[in-house]
């Protein structure tokens, strides 16, 4: 398995910070499974983006003279690094995230190609006073003994898009993708996330911006590779997210570089959380209401831009070591196509092997579903060969 990058040990306060950040809030665009899809699609590969990067230009050179050197010895002062915000990507990256205890429950479905199970596993942040959360999900296991050589099946962790947790049911949101992958020889684990379906409710969920969902996706990886019931190759586990789950994928890859073998994002949200707020939360409530809801946690994007950048994966794309495939519909009116162009460009500039594929389809992927899934499987096959 690819070695993880070493992380600096945080102070004792990091443990308390992790308790706060491992929670998630969601946008307001529902994503139930659409009807079946046809296999007609149009796709082109994009290797460059047209959206302008958000980096600010460097300072202009100045004609002012520099300070003259002095012969007097000066005492060198080492500035203490500022601690990371308790709710931030930096704190998530410092946390010791793990998982395990994958339990197979009732059989949901048996087909000639795979068996589908209800499952649970533990999502754990190691630290004083932390208790593992129980996360529910659905697991599809291909029929047969698996690849030759005994290394186990390749696997994909699925991170679903936004569906109101009050109405969400186990395994909802990526049923088609889960079945498609299992038919082609991939173990597919759909993660329900905390506060969804039969998962444990996290009372701190409204205090962060989906960071806890990324922790649950990371825990799913650990649960798969440690399972005695499902033979999975620990070096061939990818992460596939759609819409909100695309953001979960990006956060997980930046927080734990080298853990997954590859990342896939379909119809993804923006890699900047301030844009997601403006698209999904800001239009649904008057400003005074939003300010009241956020008071005591953090400010709105215009009031505290540093916070919103700190919970975004884009500034940390240079940490990502995995190849990434982005898939987006040209007619997506939920997650604007410009977001995909900007994310792919930012990844490429940060040195990530990032590919963006376009299809003539909308957010839910109907007519282009088969073609887009075929492309996704080819990407996974190339990055996780037997």
C-alpha positions in Angstrom: 0.0 0.0 0.0 1.3 3.5 -0.8 2.9 5.0 2.3 1.1 8.0 3.8 2.9 11.3 4.1 4.1 11.8 7.7 2.1 14.4 9.7 3.3 16.6 12.4 2.1 15.7 15.8 -0.4 18.3 17.0 -0.8 19.6 20.6 -3.3 18.2 23.0 -5.7 20.9 21.8 -5.8 19.0 18.5 -7.9 16.3 20.1 -10.5 18.8 21.2 -10.4 20.4 17.8 -11.1 17.1 16.1 -14.2 16.6 18.2 -15.6 19.8 16.7 -14.6 19.3 13.0 -15.8 15.7 12.5 -19.2 16.8 11.5 -20.8 18.0 8.3 -23.6 20.3 7.0 -25.0 19.9 3.5 -26.4 21.9 0.6 -30.0 21.9 -0.4 -30.1 20.3 -3.8 -31.7 16.8 -3.6 -30.3 13.9 -5.5 -32.4 10.8 -5.6 -31.6 8.1 -8.2 -33.1 9.1 -11.6 -34.8 6.6 -13.9 -32.8 4.1 -16.0 -30.5 5.6 -18.7 -29.7 5.0 -22.3 -26.2 4.4 -23.7 -26.0 7.4 -26.0 -23.4 10.0 -25.0 -21.0 12.5 -26.3 -17.7 13.1 -24.6 -14.6 15.1 -25.1 -11.5 15.2 -22.9 -10.4 18.5 -21.4 -6.8 18.9 -20.4 -7.0 22.7 -19.8 -9.5 25.0 -18.2 -10.9 28.3 -19.1 -11.9 29.6 -15.6 -9.5 32.0 -14.1 -7.6 30.7 -11.1 -8.3 32.4 -7.8 -4.7 33.0 -6.9 -3.8 36.7 -6.3 -0.9 38.1 -8.3 2.4 38.5 -6.5 3.4 41.9 -5.2 5.0 44.4 -7.7 8.7 45.0 -7.3 9.6 48.2 -5.4 12.3 50.7 -5.9 12.6 51.4 -2.2 16.0 50.5 -0.8 16.3 47.5 1.3 17.4 47.7 4.9 21.1 48.0 5.3 22.8 45.0 7.0 24.1 45.5 10.5 27.2 44.1 12.1 25.5 44.0 15.4 24.4 40.4 16.4 20.7 40.0 16.5 18.8 37.4 18.5 17.0 35.2 16.0 13.4 34.8 17.0 11.4 31.8 15.9 7.8 32.5 15.5 5.5 29.9 16.8 3.2 28.5 14.1 -0.4 29.5 14.5 -2.6 26.6 15.5 -5.0 25.4 12.9 -8.7 26.4 13.2 -10.6 23.7 15.0 -12.9 23.4 12.0 -10.5 23.2 9.0 -8.9 20.9 6.5 -5.6 21.4 8.3 -7.1 20.0 11.5 -8.8 17.1 9.6 -5.4 16.3 8.1 -3.7 16.2 11.5 -6.4 13.9 13.0 -5.7 10.2 13.3 -8.6 8.9 11.3 -9.2 5.2 11.1 -12.0 2.6 10.9 -12.9 -1.1 10.9 -15.3 -3.6 12.2 -17.1 -4.2 8.8 -20.2 -6.3 9.6 -22.3 -7.9 6.9 -26.0 -7.8 7.6 -29.0 -8.9 5.7 -28.8 -9.7 2.0 -30.5 -7.1 0.0 -30.2 -8.6 -3.5 -28.6 -11.6 -5.3 -27.8 -11.4 -9.0 -25.7 -13.7 -11.2 -23.0 -10.9 -11.0 -23.0 -9.9 -7.3 -24.5 -10.1 -3.9 -25.6 -6.9 -2.1 -25.5 -6.7 1.7 -26.6 -4.2 4.4 -23.4 -3.4 6.3 -22.1 -1.3 9.2 -18.6 -0.2 10.2 -16.8 2.0 12.6 -15.6 5.5 11.9 -13.0 6.4 14.5 -10.9 9.4 15.4 -8.2 8.2 17.8 -7.9 10.5 20.8 -8.8 10.9 24.4 -12.5 11.0 24.9 -13.5 10.0 21.4 -15.8 7.2 20.6 -16.2 5.5 17.3 -19.3 6.2 15.3 -21.4 3.4 13.7 -21.8 4.1 10.0 -24.3 2.2 7.9 -24.1 1.4 4.2 -24.6 -1.1 1.4 -21.9 -3.4 0.1 -21.9 -5.1 -3.3 -19.6 -8.1 -3.7 -18.9 -9.7 -7.1 -19.7 -13.3 -7.6 -16.8 -15.7 -7.7 -13.5 -16.2 -6.0 -11.9 -13.0 -7.2 -8.8 -12.2 -9.1 -6.0 -14.8 -9.5 -3.1 -14.7 -7.1 -5.2 -14.2 -4.0 -4.7 -10.5 -3.8 -8.4 -9.8 -3.5 -11.0 -7.8 -5.4 -10.4 -4.1 -6.3 -12.8 -1.9 -4.5 -14.5 1.5 -4.7 -15.9 3.5 -1.8 -18.9 5.5 -2.9 -19.7 9.0 -1.5 -23.2 10.0 -2.4 -24.6 13.4 -3.1 -26.9 15.5 -1.0 -30.3 14.0 0.1 -32.0 15.5 3.1 -31.0 13.2 6.0 -34.6 13.3 7.3 -35.8 11.3 4.3 -32.6 9.6 3.2 -32.7 5.7 3.3 -29.8 3.3 3.4 -27.8 3.1 0.1 -29.7 5.9 -1.6 -28.1 8.1 -4.3 -25.6 5.8 -6.1 -27.6 2.6 -6.6 -26.8 2.5 -10.4 -23.1 3.1 -9.9 -22.8 0.5 -7.2 -24.4 -2.2 -9.4 -22.4 -1.2 -12.5 -19.1 -1.5 -10.6 -20.0 -4.9 -9.1 -20.9 -6.2 -12.5 -17.4 -5.4 -13.6 -15.6 -7.0 -10.8 -15.3 -4.2 -8.2 -16.4 -4.5 -4.6 -18.5 -1.3 -4.1 -19.1 0.1 -0.6 -21.8 2.8 -0.4 -21.3 5.0 2.7 -24.4 6.5 4.3 -22.4 9.1 6.4 -23.1 10.0 10.0 -26.6 11.3 10.7 -27.9 9.3 7.7 -30.0 6.1 7.7 -28.9 3.8 10.5 -25.6 5.7 11.1 -24.9 7.3 14.5 -26.1 10.8 14.9 -23.3 13.3 15.6 -24.6 16.2 17.6 -21.8 18.4 16.3 -22.8 18.0 12.6 -23.9 21.6 12.1 -20.6 23.0 13.4 -18.5 22.0 10.3 -18.8 21.8 6.5 -19.0 18.1 5.7 -15.6 17.4 7.1 -17.1 14.5 9.1 -18.4 13.0 5.8 -14.8 12.8 4.5 -13.7 11.1 7.8 -16.4 8.5 7.2 -15.2 7.8 3.6 -11.7 7.4 5.0 -13.0 5.0 7.6 -14.7 3.0 4.9 -11.3 2.4 3.2 -9.9 1.1 6.5 -12.9 -1.1 7.1 -12.6 -2.7 3.7 -8.9 -3.5 3.9 -9.3 -4.9 7.4 -12.3 -7.1 6.7 -12.1 -10.9 7.1 -15.4 -11.4 5.3 -14.6 -9.6 2.0 -11.4 -10.2 0.2 -10.2 -6.8 -0.9 -6.8 -5.8 -2.3 -5.7 -3.0 0.1 -3.6 -1.4 -2.6 -6.6 -1.1 -5.0 -9.3 0.9 -3.3 -10.6 4.0 -5.0 -13.0 6.8 -3.9 -15.9 7.8 -6.1 -18.1 10.7 -5.2 -21.0 12.5 -7.0 -22.1 16.1 -6.4 -21.7 16.7 -2.7 -19.8 13.5 -2.6 -17.3 14.9 -5.1 -16.4 17.4 -2.5 -16.1 14.6 0.1 -13.8 12.9 -2.3 -11.6 15.9 -2.7 -11.4 16.5 1.1 -10.5 12.9 1.7 -7.7 12.9 -0.8 -6.2 16.1 0.5 -6.5 15.0 4.2 -5.0 11.5 3.6 -2.8 11.6 0.5 -1.7 8.2 -0.7 -4.5 6.3 1.1 -6.7 5.8 -1.9 -5.5 4.5 -5.3 -7.5 7.0 -7.3 -10.3 9.5 -7.0 -13.4 10.1 -9.2 -15.8 13.0 -9.0 -19.1 13.2 -11.0 -21.0 16.4 -11.3 -19.0 17.7 -8.3 -19.6 20.7 -6.1 -17.0 23.4 -6.1 -13.6 22.9 -4.4 -14.2 26.3 -2.7 -16.8 26.1 0.0 -17.7 29.8 -0.3 -19.0 29.0 -3.8 -21.1 26.1 -2.5 -22.5 28.3 0.2 -23.5 31.0 -2.3 -25.1 28.4 -4.6 -27.0 26.2 -2.2 -27.5 27.9 1.2 -27.5 31.7 0.5 -30.5 31.7 -1.8 -32.7 29.7 0.6 -32.7 32.1 3.6 -32.6 35.8 4.2 -29.3 37.2 5.4 -30.4 37.9 9.0 -31.5 34.2 9.4 -28.2 32.9 8.0 -26.2 35.2 10.3 -28.1 34.0 13.3 -27.6 30.4 12.4 -23.8 30.8 11.9 -23.2 33.1 14.9 -21.1 31.4 17.5 -19.6 29.0 14.9 -18.0 31.1 12.2 -18.9 34.0 10.0 -20.5 34.1 6.5 -18.0 33.9 3.6 -17.9 37.7 3.2 -17.2 38.2 6.9 -14.7 35.4 7.4 -13.1 34.4 4.0 -10.1 32.8 5.7 -12.4 30.3 7.5 -14.2 29.3 4.3 -10.9 28.9 2.4 -9.6 26.8 5.3 -12.4 24.3 5.0 -11.9 24.0 1.2 -9.8 21.3 -0.4 -8.5 23.5 -3.3 -5.7 25.3 -1.3 -4.3 21.9 -0.4 -4.4 20.2 -3.9 -0.6 20.1 -3.8 -1.0 17.4 -1.2 -2.9 15.1 -3.5 -0.9 12.1 -4.9 -3.7 10.1 -6.5 -4.9 10.5 -10.1 -8.3 12.1 -10.4 -11.0 11.8 -13.0 -13.7 14.5 -13.1 -16.9 13.8 -15.0 -19.4 16.7 -15.7 -22.4 17.4 -17.8 -22.4 20.3 -20.1 -26.0 21.1 -19.1 -25.6 20.8 -15.3 -27.7 23.5 -13.7 -27.0 22.4 -10.1 -23.2 22.4 -10.1 -22.1 24.8 -12.7 -19.7 23.5 -15.4 -17.3 26.3 -14.6 -16.7 24.7 -11.2 -15.4 21.6 -12.9 -13.1 23.6 -15.2 -11.7 25.6 -12.2 -11.2 22.5 -10.1 -9.4 20.6 -12.8 -7.2 23.6 -13.6 -6.3 24.1 -10.0 -5.4 20.4 -9.6 -3.3 20.4 -12.7 -1.4 23.6 -11.6 -0.8 21.8 -8.2 0.8 18.8 -10.0 -2.2 16.4 -9.8 -2.8 14.0 -12.6 -6.4 15.3 -13.2 -8.6 14.6 -16.2 -11.9 16.3 -17.0 -14.5 14.5 -19.2 -17.5 16.3 -20.6 -20.9 14.7 -21.6 -24.0 16.1 -23.1 -26.1 15.6 -20.0 -27.4 17.3 -16.9 -26.6 16.9 -13.2 -28.3 13.5 -12.6 -26.7 11.8 -15.7 -29.5 10.0 -17.6 -28.7 9.5 -21.3 -24.9 9.6 -20.8 -24.8 7.3 -17.7 -23.6 4.2 -19.5 -20.9 6.0 -21.5 -19.7 7.9 -18.4 -19.6 4.7 -16.3 -17.7 2.9 -19.0 -15.1 5.7 -19.0 -14.9 5.6 -15.2 -14.3 1.8 -15.2 -11.5 2.2 -17.8 -9.9 4.9 -15.6 -10.1 2.6 -12.6 -8.8 -0.4 -14.5 -5.8 1.6 -15.7 -5.0 2.9 -12.2 -5.7 -0.3 -10.3 -4.5 -3.1 -12.6 -4.7 -6.7 -11.4 
